[in-house]
Amino acid sequence: MKKNISNIQFKKTKDISVCGRSMVEMLGVLAIVGVLSIGGIAGYVTASRNLRINNLKDEVSTIIANIRSMYFSAKDYDNLNEIVLINADLIPDWMVGDDRTSIYNKAKGTVYIEAAAVGDQEYGGFILIFNGLDAYTCRELAISDWGSDMASGFLGMTIKNDGDLTVDTSNLTDAELQSGDTTILAKDLASGTLNQVYDLCNCGNMNLCAIAWKFQ
């Protein structure tokens, strides 16, 4: 009889031991799943952010290429504005507002386009503005290679970190561009102004950054 009781007690102890190991294993599996989930979320966020930035770069490049193609045989960019480009079907549909007079970028910020003076030509160039950018996106767009030679047509840009830019506030309307606290000439950007760009784009996670480019 005593032998049977001993066997029963031993089996119960063994069962408890088995249950204990299973719990430890389960916790280990949950920990691994948690780590993988965190890594997956971080990877997804990074991939989404990079995709958004690449889309914005494509939007800028597409608009610039379309403008220069449309006015290739013209003497200047006279009468260039958002409505002209929309009516000519040179702006992707997803960027055009419901009123067919406004343009918006992938960051949901407003886009402005207008002819501007260059040298002795009153409409020898144009200004393109992207508003509604966050700091990281602003920096990535600003340091992109927009060109520094005559073939690219890129002359300079202005960066703002506390709200929208307009053509009038872009500091790019003068026929002869001058570098300043917020304006960087193409030749200076090529020689290295990374720290200045990072400071100018300091608007945190708020979409308060804006960039205005000038091309000819």
C-alpha positions as CSV (number, residue, x, y, z in Angstrom):
1,M,0.0,0.0,0.0
2,K,2.8,2.3,0.9
3,K,4.4,1.5,-2.4
4,N,1.4,2.6,-4.3
5,I,1.1,5.9,-2.5
6,S,4.8,6.5,-3.2
7,N,4.2,5.9,-6.9
8,I,1.3,8.2,-7.0
9,Q,3.2,11.0,-5.3
10,F,6.1,10.5,-7.7
11,K,3.9,10.8,-10.7
12,K,2.3,14.0,-9.5
13,T,5.8,15.5,-8.9
14,K,6.8,14.5,-12.4
15,D,3.7,16.0,-13.9
16,I,4.3,19.3,-12.1
17,S,7.9,19.3,-13.4
18,V,6.7,18.7,-17.0
19,C,4.2,21.6,-16.7
20,G,6.9,23.9,-15.4
21,R,9.2,23.3,-18.4
22,S,6.3,23.8,-20.8
23,M,5.6,27.3,-19.3
24,V,9.2,28.3,-19.6
25,E,9.2,27.2,-23.2
26,M,6.0,29.1,-23.9
27,L,7.5,32.3,-22.4
28,G,10.6,31.8,-24.5
29,V,8.5,31.5,-27.7
30,L,6.4,34.6,-26.8
31,A,9.6,36.6,-26.2
32,I,10.9,35.6,-29.6
33,V,7.6,36.5,-31.3
34,G,7.6,39.8,-29.5
35,V,11.2,40.6,-30.7
36,L,10.3,39.6,-34.3
37,S,7.1,41.7,-34.2
38,I,9.0,44.8,-33.0
39,G,11.6,44.3,-35.7
40,G,8.9,43.8,-38.3
41,I,7.0,46.9,-37.3
42,A,10.3,49.0,-37.4
43,G,11.1,47.6,-40.8
44,Y,7.6,48.4,-42.1
45,V,7.8,52.0,-40.8
46,T,11.2,52.5,-42.4
47,A,10.1,51.0,-45.7
48,S,6.9,53.1,-45.7
49,R,8.9,56.3,-45.0
50,N,11.4,55.5,-47.8
51,L,8.6,54.8,-50.2
52,R,6.9,58.1,-49.4
53,I,10.2,60.0,-49.9
54,N,10.9,58.2,-53.2
55,N,7.4,59.1,-54.4
56,L,8.0,62.7,-53.5
57,K,11.3,62.8,-55.4
58,D,9.5,61.3,-58.4
59,E,6.8,64.0,-58.2
60,V,9.4,66.7,-58.2
61,S,11.4,65.2,-61.0
62,T,8.2,64.5,-63.1
63,I,7.0,68.1,-62.7
64,I,10.4,69.6,-63.6
65,A,10.8,67.3,-66.7
66,N,7.3,68.0,-67.9
67,I,7.7,71.8,-67.5
68,R,11.0,71.8,-69.4
69,S,9.6,69.6,-72.1
70,M,6.5,71.7,-72.6
71,Y,8.5,74.9,-72.9
72,F,11.4,73.4,-74.8
73,S,10.8,75.4,-77.9
74,A,9.5,78.6,-76.2
75,K,11.7,81.5,-75.5
76,D,10.8,81.6,-71.8
77,Y,8.3,80.3,-69.2
78,D,5.7,83.1,-69.6
79,N,2.2,82.2,-68.3
80,L,3.5,79.1,-66.4
81,N,1.4,78.2,-63.4
82,E,-0.5,75.2,-61.8
83,I,-3.6,75.6,-64.0
84,V,-1.7,75.6,-67.2
85,L,0.1,72.3,-66.3
86,I,-3.1,70.7,-65.1
87,N,-5.0,71.6,-68.3
88,A,-2.1,70.3,-70.3
89,D,-2.4,66.9,-68.4
90,L,1.2,67.3,-67.3
91,I,0.4,66.7,-63.6
92,P,-0.4,63.2,-62.4
93,D,-4.0,62.7,-61.5
94,W,-3.3,61.9,-57.8
95,M,-1.7,65.3,-57.4
96,V,-4.6,67.3,-58.8
97,G,-7.2,68.7,-56.4
98,D,-11.0,68.3,-57.0
99,D,-11.2,71.9,-58.1
100,R,-8.8,71.2,-61.0
101,T,-6.8,74.3,-60.0
102,S,-4.8,73.1,-57.1
103,I,-1.9,70.6,-56.8
104,Y,-0.9,68.5,-53.7
105,N,2.1,66.3,-53.1
106,K,2.1,62.8,-51.5
107,A,2.7,64.5,-48.1
108,K,-0.7,66.3,-48.6
109,G,1.1,69.6,-48.8
110,T,0.3,72.3,-51.4
111,V,2.4,72.6,-54.5
112,Y,3.0,76.0,-56.2
113,I,4.5,76.6,-59.6
114,E,5.2,80.0,-61.2
115,A,7.5,81.6,-63.8
116,A,10.3,83.8,-62.4
117,A,13.0,86.1,-63.7
118,V,16.5,84.9,-64.5
119,G,19.2,87.2,-65.7
120,D,17.7,89.7,-68.2
121,Q,14.7,87.4,-68.9
122,E,11.6,88.3,-66.9
123,Y,10.3,84.7,-67.3
124,G,13.6,82.9,-67.8
125,G,13.0,80.4,-65.1
126,F,10.4,78.9,-62.8
127,I,9.9,78.3,-59.1
128,L,8.5,75.0,-57.7
129,I,7.4,74.7,-54.1
130,F,6.5,71.6,-52.0
131,N,4.9,72.4,-48.6
132,G,3.8,70.1,-45.8
133,L,7.0,68.1,-45.3
134,D,8.3,66.6,-42.1
135,A,12.0,67.1,-41.1
136,Y,13.3,63.8,-42.4
137,T,11.6,64.1,-45.8
138,C,12.7,67.7,-46.1
139,R,16.3,66.7,-45.6
140,E,16.2,63.8,-48.0
141,L,14.6,66.0,-50.7
142,A,17.0,68.9,-50.1
143,I,20.2,66.9,-50.4
144,S,19.0,65.0,-53.5
145,D,21.1,65.7,-56.6
146,W,19.0,68.2,-58.5
147,G,22.1,69.2,-60.5
148,S,24.7,72.0,-60.4
149,D,25.4,72.6,-64.1
150,M,23.6,74.5,-66.9
151,A,22.1,71.3,-68.3
152,S,20.1,70.6,-65.1
153,G,18.8,74.1,-64.9
154,F,18.9,74.0,-61.1
155,L,19.8,77.4,-59.7
156,G,19.0,77.2,-55.9
157,M,16.5,76.5,-53.2
158,T,15.0,78.0,-50.1
159,I,14.0,75.9,-47.0
160,K,11.5,76.9,-44.4
161,N,10.7,75.0,-41.2
162,D,7.8,76.8,-39.6
163,G,5.1,76.8,-42.2
164,D,4.3,77.0,-45.9
165,L,6.3,78.9,-48.5
166,T,4.8,80.9,-51.4
167,V,6.4,82.2,-54.5
168,D,6.6,85.7,-52.9
169,T,8.2,84.4,-49.7
170,S,10.6,82.0,-51.4
171,N,13.4,84.5,-51.8
172,L,13.9,83.1,-55.3
173,T,12.0,85.7,-57.4
174,D,15.0,88.0,-58.0
175,A,16.7,87.7,-61.4
176,E,20.0,87.2,-59.7
177,L,19.9,84.7,-56.7
178,Q,21.8,85.5,-53.5
179,S,22.6,82.9,-50.9
180,G,21.2,83.7,-47.4
181,D,20.1,82.2,-44.1
182,T,17.5,80.0,-45.7
183,T,18.5,80.1,-49.4
184,I,21.2,77.8,-50.8
185,L,22.6,78.2,-54.3
186,A,23.1,75.2,-56.5
187,K,26.9,75.6,-56.6
188,D,27.0,75.8,-52.8
189,L,24.9,72.7,-52.3
190,A,27.2,70.8,-54.6
191,S,30.3,71.8,-52.6
192,G,28.7,70.6,-49.3
193,T,26.1,72.3,-47.1
194,L,24.8,69.2,-45.3
195,N,24.8,70.7,-41.8
196,Q,22.9,73.8,-43.0
197,V,20.3,71.7,-44.7
198,Y,19.7,69.6,-41.5
199,D,19.3,72.8,-39.4
200,L,17.0,74.4,-41.9
201,C,14.8,71.3,-42.1
202,N,14.4,71.2,-38.3
203,C,10.6,71.0,-38.0
204,G,10.5,67.7,-36.1
205,N,7.7,65.3,-36.9
206,M,5.3,68.2,-37.7
207,N,4.7,68.7,-41.4
208,L,5.8,72.3,-41.2
209,C,8.8,72.2,-43.5
210,A,8.8,73.5,-47.1
211,I,11.2,73.6,-50.0
212,A,11.2,76.0,-53.0
213,W,13.4,75.2,-56.0
214,K,14.3,77.5,-58.8
215,F,15.1,76.2,-62.3
216,Q,15.8,77.8,-65.7
